[in-house]
Amino acid sequence: MIPKNIPLLVGSVLYLAIASVLPELQPLNIRPIPYQLISLVDGSQVVVRELGLTNAYLPDSEETVPGVELALISCGFPLAVFIVYHFLGRFFIKDSAARRNNESVDIEQVMLRGGDASDEGAAHTDGKYFSSSQWADTFRIVSSFFLGLGTTLLLTDFIKYYVGRLRPNFYDICGFDDETLSCTAEENRQNEGRKSFPSGHSSLSMVGCMYVSLFLMYKMKLAEKPTFVCFSVGLAPASLALWVAASRLVDNWHHPSDVLAGCLIGFSSAYVTFNMFYVEYFERQGNK
């Protein structure tokens, strides 16, 4: 079953790579800088800035969740969970069907719904069955995760460039000068201040953590674990994603609606790709 899943894995990696650069090919929406000139009785003028864009700029190194940590949470954490489950999941999760039959079957053998001890691809070693279905499961979850991550990147960055919403710290990040009524910072930094909607930290952390939640809850459901246990296991990674999202408000990098939109994009991408490319595939395999 490994060769059957390699094309999907390769395709998902290519999709992720394309999704990470494709949105940057479109031009960034350059909105006019909002300000008002108020004339005083003495003939002078005062520049009034938009209040919602006057928050202080916080450098990446001082953010609650810097870029490196975001990469670990959104990508490294899920991959680590999938790898750990691949090697250790069989030691602490037993298939429900095997328990009903009072059989001691390793979880590797029944990694797929519908797997059984008579699988043609299984080999018997030291009283335990090792099936290629374990590799198929790992290849499939990693592939579907990359598809979900790529979809999140594509949607998030495309909307960022198309909308061009100004960040809450826009005046500070662009170096706005009240005398010239223009930005003085470098172009790259000015452009960064125009990518507020939606929040990339929120969407990426949500898709990564939700994949972990959905994956673990699905496995525990197959193992007939109590509903409360499944809920608790799924809540922990989701809480991590919500913390990352909330930190973007504390750090003055996003408006509340940016964070909400990012969370919705990440959650939707994770839910759809997980069920379409992982759950439905193995359920079809089990019904054959």
Protein Blocks (a to p, Z undefined) as FASTA:
>chain_A
ZZmmmmmmmmmmmmmmmmmmmmmmpccddddddddddddfkopacddddfklmcccddfk
lpmbdfklmmmmmmmmmmmmmmmmmmmmmmmpccfklmmnopacdfklmmpghiafkbfk
bcceehiacdfklmmmmmmmmmmmmmmmmmmmmmmmmmmmmnopacfklmmmnopafklo
pafbdfklmmmmmmmbccfklmmmmmmmmmmmmmmmmmmmmnopafklmmmmmmmmmmmm
mmmmmmmmmnopacfklmmmmmmmmmmmmmmmmmmmmmmmmmmmmmZZ
